[in-house]
Amino acid sequence: MPQALAHDLETDSLQSLAQATVGCDFHIKLLEGPACDQLRRLGFCETMQVRKLANGRNMICTVCGTRMALSRDLASQVKVAPVPA
C-alpha cells in the first residue's frame, strides 16, 4: 500500500510537456493517452530525456538528439519531471 501511495504522489507531481517551461530539460516519466504507441515510435519513451525548445501551436523539442514538432494534443500526453540541476 505505501508503494502505491508513493507512486500516486509522484504521478501527481508530473506535468505535461505542453505545460513544461521552454529551455529546460526533462525526463519523460509517463505516456498516457490514445497516441502512446505513436509517441513511442517517435522516440518518446519513459526514461528518455527531452528538452523543450519552443512553445506555440506546436511544441518544438529535442529527444535522442533530434528536433521534433509535436501538436499541443500530443505534448499533453507526455508527462515529464524536471532533470535535477
KOLDREN-745038 format. One record per residue: residue number from 1; residue in three letters; x, y, z of N, C-alpha, C, O in turn. Coordinates in Angstrom, 1 decimal. Atoms other than C-alpha are relative to their C-alpha. Example, Ala and Ser with C-alpha at 12.3 -4.5 7.8 and 13.67 -1.06 7.14 Angstrom:
BEGIN
+-----+---------+--------+--------+--------+--------+--------+--------+--------+--------+--------+--------+--------+--------+
: num : residuo :   n_xx :   n_yy :   n_zz :  ca_xx :  ca_yy :  ca_zz :   c_xx :   c_yy :   c_zz :   o_xx :   o_yy :   o_zz :
+-----+---------+--------+--------+--------+--------+--------+--------+--------+--------+--------+--------+--------+--------+
:   1 :     ala :    0.9 :   -1.2 :    0.0 :   12.3 :   -4.5 :    7.8 :    0.9 :    1.2 :    0.0 :    1.9 :    1.2 :    0.7 :
:   2 :     ser :   -0.9 :   -1.1 :    0.0 :   13.7 :   -1.1 :    7.1 :   -0.8 :    1.1 :    0.8 :   -0.3 :    2.2 :    0.9 :
+-----+---------+--------+--------+--------+--------+--------+--------+--------+--------+--------+--------+--------+--------+
//
This chain:
BEGIN
+-----+---------+--------+--------+--------+--------+--------+--------+--------+--------+--------+--------+--------+--------+
: num : residuo :   n_xx :   n_yy :   n_zz :  ca_xx :  ca_yy :  ca_zz :   c_xx :   c_yy :   c_zz :   o_xx :   o_yy :   o_zz :
+-----+---------+--------+--------+--------+--------+--------+--------+--------+--------+--------+--------+--------+--------+
:   1 :     met :    0.8 :   -1.2 :    0.0 :    0.0 :    0.0 :    0.0 :    0.9 :    1.3 :    0.0 :    0.5 :    2.2 :   -0.8 :
:   2 :     pro :   -0.8 :   -1.2 :    0.0 :    2.7 :    2.6 :    0.8 :    0.7 :    0.2 :   -1.4 :    0.9 :    1.4 :   -1.8 :
:   3 :     gln :   -0.5 :   -0.2 :    1.3 :    4.3 :    2.0 :   -2.6 :   -1.0 :    0.6 :   -1.0 :   -0.6 :    1.4 :   -1.8 :
:   4 :     ala :    1.0 :   -0.6 :    0.9 :    1.1 :    2.7 :   -4.4 :   -0.3 :    1.4 :    0.3 :   -0.5 :    2.2 :   -0.6 :
:   5 :     leu :    0.2 :   -1.4 :   -0.4 :    0.7 :    5.9 :   -2.4 :    1.1 :    0.9 :   -0.5 :    0.9 :    2.0 :   -1.0 :
:   6 :     ala :   -1.1 :   -0.7 :    0.5 :    4.2 :    7.0 :   -3.3 :    0.0 :    0.2 :   -1.5 :    0.3 :    1.2 :   -2.0 :
:   7 :     his :    0.1 :   -0.1 :    1.5 :    3.6 :    6.2 :   -7.0 :   -1.1 :    1.1 :   -0.3 :   -0.9 :    1.8 :   -1.3 :
:   8 :     asp :    1.0 :   -1.0 :    0.3 :    0.4 :    8.3 :   -6.9 :    0.5 :    1.4 :    0.2 :    0.1 :    2.3 :   -0.5 :
:   9 :     leu :   -0.6 :   -1.3 :   -0.3 :    2.2 :   11.2 :   -5.3 :    1.0 :    0.5 :   -1.1 :    1.0 :    1.6 :   -1.5 :
:  10 :     glu :   -0.9 :   -0.3 :    1.0 :    4.9 :   11.0 :   -7.9 :   -0.7 :    0.4 :   -1.3 :   -0.3 :    1.4 :   -2.0 :
:  11 :     thr :    0.8 :   -0.3 :    1.3 :    2.4 :   10.9 :  -10.8 :   -0.7 :    1.3 :    0.1 :   -0.8 :    2.0 :   -0.9 :
:  12 :     asp :    0.7 :   -1.3 :   -0.2 :    0.5 :   13.9 :   -9.3 :    1.0 :    1.2 :   -0.2 :    0.5 :    2.3 :   -0.6 :
:  13 :     ser :   -0.9 :   -1.1 :    0.1 :    3.7 :   16.0 :   -9.3 :    0.5 :    0.2 :   -1.4 :    1.3 :    1.1 :   -1.7 :
:  14 :     leu :   -0.4 :   -0.1 :    1.3 :    4.3 :   15.4 :  -13.0 :   -0.8 :    1.1 :   -0.8 :   -1.9 :    1.4 :   -0.4 :
:  15 :     gln :    0.7 :   -0.9 :    0.9 :    3.4 :   18.0 :  -15.7 :    0.1 :   -0.5 :   -1.4 :    1.0 :   -1.3 :   -1.7 :
:  16 :     ser :   -0.1 :    0.5 :    1.4 :    2.8 :   17.5 :  -19.3 :    1.0 :    0.9 :   -0.8 :    1.4 :    1.9 :   -0.3 :
:  17 :     leu :   -1.0 :   -0.8 :    0.8 :    5.3 :   18.6 :  -22.0 :   -0.6 :    1.3 :   -0.5 :    0.1 :    2.3 :   -0.7 :
:  18 :     ala :    0.7 :   -1.2 :    0.4 :    2.7 :   21.1 :  -23.1 :    0.1 :    1.1 :    1.0 :    0.1 :    2.3 :    0.7 :
:  19 :     gln :   -0.1 :   -1.0 :   -1.1 :    2.9 :   22.8 :  -19.7 :    1.4 :    0.3 :    0.4 :    1.6 :    1.3 :    1.1 :
:  20 :     ala :   -1.3 :   -0.2 :   -0.4 :    6.6 :   22.5 :  -19.3 :    0.6 :    1.3 :   -0.5 :    0.2 :    1.9 :   -1.4 :
:  21 :     thr :   -0.6 :   -1.2 :    0.2 :    8.9 :   25.5 :  -19.3 :    1.0 :   -0.1 :   -1.2 :    1.7 :   -1.1 :   -1.3 :
:  22 :     val :   -0.9 :    0.0 :    1.2 :   10.8 :   26.3 :  -22.6 :    1.4 :    0.2 :    0.5 :    1.7 :    1.0 :    1.4 :
:  23 :     gly :   -1.5 :   -0.1 :   -0.3 :   14.6 :   25.9 :  -22.4 :    0.4 :   -1.0 :    1.1 :    1.6 :   -1.0 :    1.4 :
:  24 :     cys :   -0.3 :    0.9 :   -1.1 :   14.5 :   23.3 :  -19.6 :    0.1 :   -1.5 :   -0.5 :   -0.6 :   -1.9 :   -1.5 :
:  25 :     asp :   -0.1 :    1.4 :    0.3 :   15.5 :   19.6 :  -19.7 :   -1.0 :   -0.8 :    1.0 :   -1.1 :   -0.4 :    2.1 :
:  26 :     phe :    0.9 :    0.8 :   -0.8 :   13.0 :   16.9 :  -18.5 :    0.3 :   -1.5 :   -0.3 :    0.8 :   -1.8 :   -1.4 :
:  27 :     his :    0.0 :    1.4 :    0.2 :   12.9 :   13.2 :  -18.0 :   -1.5 :   -0.4 :   -0.3 :   -2.4 :    0.0 :    0.4 :
:  28 :     ile :    1.3 :    0.5 :    0.3 :    9.9 :   11.5 :  -19.7 :   -0.3 :   -1.1 :    1.1 :    0.4 :   -2.1 :    1.2 :
:  29 :     lys :    0.4 :    1.0 :   -1.0 :    8.1 :    9.6 :  -16.9 :   -1.2 :   -0.9 :   -0.4 :   -1.3 :   -2.0 :    0.1 :
:  30 :     leu :    1.2 :    0.8 :    0.3 :    4.8 :    8.5 :  -18.4 :   -0.6 :    0.5 :   -1.3 :   -0.6 :    1.7 :   -1.6 :
:  31 :     leu :    0.8 :   -0.3 :    1.2 :    2.9 :    8.4 :  -21.6 :   -1.4 :   -0.5 :    0.2 :   -1.6 :   -1.6 :    0.5 :
:  32 :     glu :    1.4 :    0.4 :   -0.2 :   -0.8 :    8.4 :  -21.3 :   -0.9 :    0.7 :   -1.0 :   -0.9 :    1.9 :   -1.2 :
:  33 :     gly :    0.9 :   -0.5 :    1.0 :   -3.4 :    8.8 :  -23.9 :   -0.1 :   -0.9 :   -1.2 :    0.6 :   -1.9 :   -1.3 :
:  34 :     pro :    0.3 :    0.9 :    1.1 :   -4.6 :    7.4 :  -27.2 :    1.2 :    0.0 :   -1.0 :    1.3 :   -0.9 :   -1.9 :
:  35 :     ala :   -1.1 :    0.0 :    1.0 :   -1.3 :    8.3 :  -29.1 :    1.3 :   -0.6 :    0.6 :    2.4 :   -0.3 :    0.1 :
:  36 :     cys :   -1.2 :    0.6 :   -0.6 :    1.1 :    6.4 :  -26.8 :    0.9 :   -0.8 :   -0.9 :    2.1 :   -0.6 :   -0.9 :
:  37 :     asp :   -0.8 :    0.8 :    1.0 :    2.2 :    4.0 :  -29.5 :    0.7 :    0.9 :   -1.0 :    1.9 :    0.7 :   -1.3 :
:  38 :     gln :   -0.6 :   -0.9 :    1.0 :    2.8 :    6.8 :  -32.0 :    1.1 :    0.8 :    0.7 :    2.2 :    1.0 :    0.0 :
:  39 :     leu :   -1.0 :   -0.7 :   -0.7 :    4.8 :    8.7 :  -29.4 :    1.3 :   -0.8 :    0.2 :    2.4 :   -0.4 :    0.0 :
:  40 :     arg :   -1.2 :    0.9 :   -0.2 :    7.0 :    5.7 :  -28.6 :    0.7 :   -0.2 :   -1.3 :    2.0 :   -0.3 :   -1.3 :
:  41 :     arg :   -0.7 :    0.2 :    1.3 :    7.7 :    5.2 :  -32.3 :    0.8 :    1.2 :   -0.4 :    1.8 :    1.1 :   -1.1 :
:  42 :     leu :   -0.8 :   -1.2 :    0.2 :    8.9 :    8.8 :  -32.4 :    1.2 :    0.2 :    0.9 :    2.1 :    1.0 :    0.7 :
:  43 :     gly :   -1.1 :   -0.1 :   -0.9 :   11.3 :    8.2 :  -29.6 :   -0.3 :    0.5 :    1.4 :    0.6 :    0.6 :    2.3 :
:  44 :     phe :    0.4 :   -0.5 :   -1.4 :    9.3 :    9.5 :  -26.6 :   -0.3 :   -1.2 :    0.8 :   -1.5 :   -1.7 :    0.9 :
:  45 :     cys :    0.2 :    1.2 :   -0.9 :    9.8 :    6.6 :  -24.2 :    0.3 :    0.4 :    1.4 :    1.1 :    1.3 :    1.7 :
:  46 :     glu :   -0.3 :   -0.2 :   -1.3 :    9.8 :    6.5 :  -20.5 :    1.5 :   -0.1 :    0.3 :    2.2 :   -0.9 :   -0.3 :
:  47 :     thr :   -1.4 :   -0.1 :   -0.4 :   13.3 :    7.4 :  -19.0 :    0.8 :    0.8 :   -1.0 :    1.9 :    1.1 :   -0.7 :
:  48 :     met :   -0.8 :   -0.8 :    0.9 :   14.4 :    9.4 :  -22.1 :    0.0 :    1.4 :    0.5 :   -0.9 :    1.8 :    1.2 :
:  49 :     gln :   -0.1 :   -1.4 :   -0.3 :   15.5 :   13.0 :  -21.7 :   -0.5 :    0.8 :   -1.2 :   -0.2 :    0.5 :   -2.3 :
:  50 :     val :    0.6 :   -0.9 :    1.0 :   13.7 :   15.8 :  -23.6 :    0.3 :    1.4 :    0.4 :    0.2 :    1.7 :    1.6 :
:  51 :     arg :   -0.1 :   -1.4 :   -0.3 :   14.4 :   19.5 :  -23.9 :   -1.0 :    0.7 :   -0.8 :   -1.1 :    0.5 :   -2.1 :
:  52 :     lys :    1.0 :   -0.8 :    0.7 :   11.6 :   21.9 :  -24.8 :    0.6 :    1.2 :   -0.5 :    1.2 :    2.0 :    0.3 :
:  53 :     leu :   -0.6 :   -1.2 :    0.7 :   12.8 :   24.5 :  -27.3 :   -0.9 :    1.1 :   -0.3 :   -0.5 :    2.3 :   -0.2 :
:  54 :     ala :    1.0 :   -1.1 :    0.4 :    9.7 :   26.4 :  -28.3 :   -1.4 :   -0.4 :    0.4 :   -1.7 :   -1.6 :    0.4 :
:  55 :     asn :    1.4 :    0.2 :   -0.3 :    6.1 :   26.8 :  -27.3 :   -0.8 :    0.8 :   -1.0 :   -0.4 :    1.8 :   -1.6 :
:  56 :     gly :    0.9 :   -0.6 :    0.9 :    3.2 :   27.7 :  -29.5 :   -1.0 :   -0.9 :   -0.4 :   -1.4 :   -1.8 :    0.3 :
:  57 :     arg :    1.0 :    0.9 :    0.5 :    0.7 :   26.0 :  -31.6 :    0.5 :   -1.4 :    0.0 :   -0.1 :   -2.4 :    0.3 :
:  58 :     asn :   -0.8 :    1.3 :   -0.1 :    3.3 :   23.2 :  -31.9 :    1.2 :    0.2 :    0.9 :    1.8 :    1.2 :    0.9 :
:  59 :     met :   -1.1 :    0.0 :   -0.9 :    5.9 :   22.4 :  -29.3 :    1.2 :   -0.5 :   -0.8 :    1.1 :   -1.5 :   -1.6 :
:  60 :     ile :   -1.3 :    0.5 :    0.6 :    9.5 :   22.1 :  -30.6 :    0.8 :   -0.5 :    1.2 :    1.0 :    0.2 :    2.2 :
:  61 :     cys :   -0.8 :    0.6 :   -1.0 :   11.7 :   19.8 :  -28.6 :    1.0 :   -0.9 :   -0.6 :    1.0 :   -1.2 :   -1.8 :
:  62 :     thr :   -1.0 :    0.9 :    0.4 :   14.7 :   17.6 :  -28.8 :   -0.1 :   -1.3 :    0.8 :   -0.3 :   -1.2 :    2.1 :
:  63 :     val :   -0.1 :    1.3 :   -0.7 :   14.8 :   13.9 :  -27.9 :    0.9 :   -0.9 :   -0.9 :    0.8 :   -0.9 :   -2.1 :
:  64 :     cys :   -0.9 :    0.8 :    0.8 :   17.5 :   11.5 :  -28.9 :    0.8 :    0.8 :   -1.0 :    1.2 :    0.2 :   -2.0 :
:  65 :     gly :   -0.8 :   -0.9 :    0.9 :   19.4 :   14.4 :  -30.5 :   -0.7 :    0.5 :   -1.2 :   -0.1 :    1.0 :   -2.1 :
:  66 :     thr :    0.8 :   -0.4 :    1.2 :   16.6 :   15.1 :  -33.0 :   -1.1 :    1.0 :    0.4 :   -1.7 :    0.8 :    1.4 :
:  67 :     arg :    1.0 :   -1.0 :   -0.3 :   14.4 :   18.1 :  -33.1 :   -1.3 :   -0.5 :   -0.6 :   -1.4 :   -1.0 :   -1.7 :
:  68 :     met :    1.3 :    0.4 :    0.5 :   10.7 :   17.4 :  -33.4 :   -1.0 :    1.0 :    0.4 :   -0.9 :    1.8 :    1.4 :
:  69 :     ala :    1.1 :   -0.8 :   -0.3 :    7.5 :   19.3 :  -33.5 :   -1.2 :   -0.9 :    0.4 :   -1.5 :   -1.8 :   -0.3 :
:  70 :     leu :    1.2 :    0.8 :   -0.4 :    4.5 :   18.0 :  -31.6 :   -1.2 :    0.9 :    0.2 :   -1.0 :    2.1 :    0.6 :
:  71 :     ser :    1.2 :   -0.8 :   -0.3 :    1.0 :   19.2 :  -31.5 :   -0.2 :    0.1 :    1.5 :    0.3 :   -0.6 :    2.3 :
:  72 :     arg :    0.3 :   -0.2 :   -1.4 :   -0.3 :   20.5 :  -28.2 :   -0.7 :   -1.2 :    0.5 :   -0.5 :   -1.6 :    1.7 :
:  73 :     asp :    0.7 :    1.2 :   -0.5 :   -2.5 :   17.4 :  -28.0 :    1.0 :   -1.1 :    0.3 :    0.9 :   -1.8 :    1.3 :
:  74 :     leu :   -1.0 :    1.1 :   -0.2 :    0.4 :   15.0 :  -28.4 :    0.9 :    0.4 :    1.2 :    1.2 :   -0.5 :    2.0 :
:  75 :     ala :   -0.9 :   -0.5 :   -1.1 :    2.6 :   17.1 :  -26.0 :   -0.7 :   -0.2 :    1.4 :   -0.1 :   -0.4 :    2.4 :
:  76 :     ser :    0.8 :    0.1 :   -1.2 :   -0.2 :   16.9 :  -23.4 :    0.0 :   -1.5 :    0.5 :   -0.3 :   -1.7 :    1.7 :
:  77 :     gln :    0.0 :    1.4 :   -0.4 :    0.1 :   13.1 :  -23.4 :    1.4 :   -0.5 :    0.5 :    1.6 :   -1.7 :    0.9 :
:  78 :     val :   -1.3 :    0.3 :   -0.5 :    3.8 :   13.2 :  -22.4 :    0.2 :    0.6 :    1.3 :    0.2 :    1.9 :    1.4 :
:  79 :     lys :   -0.1 :   -0.5 :   -1.4 :    4.2 :   13.5 :  -18.6 :    1.5 :    0.0 :    0.3 :    2.2 :   -1.0 :    0.2 :
:  80 :     val :   -1.4 :   -0.1 :   -0.2 :    7.6 :   14.8 :  -17.6 :    0.3 :    0.5 :    1.5 :   -0.6 :    1.0 :    2.1 :
:  81 :     ala :   -0.5 :   -0.5 :   -1.2 :    9.7 :   15.7 :  -14.5 :    1.3 :    0.7 :   -0.3 :    2.0 :    0.3 :   -1.2 :
:  82 :     pro :   -1.3 :   -0.7 :    0.3 :   12.5 :   18.2 :  -14.4 :    1.2 :   -0.8 :    0.3 :    1.2 :   -1.6 :    1.3 :
:  83 :     val :   -1.3 :    0.6 :   -0.2 :   16.1 :   17.0 :  -14.6 :    0.6 :    0.8 :    1.2 :    0.7 :    2.0 :    1.1 :
:  84 :     pro :   -0.6 :   -0.7 :   -1.1 :   17.7 :   17.8 :  -11.3 :    1.3 :    0.8 :   -0.4 :    2.1 :    0.2 :   -1.2 :
:  85 :     ala :   -1.1 :   -0.9 :    0.4 :   20.3 :   20.6 :  -11.6 :    1.3 :   -0.5 :    0.6 :    2.4 :    0.1 :    0.3 :
+-----+---------+--------+--------+--------+--------+--------+--------+--------+--------+--------+--------+--------+--------+
//
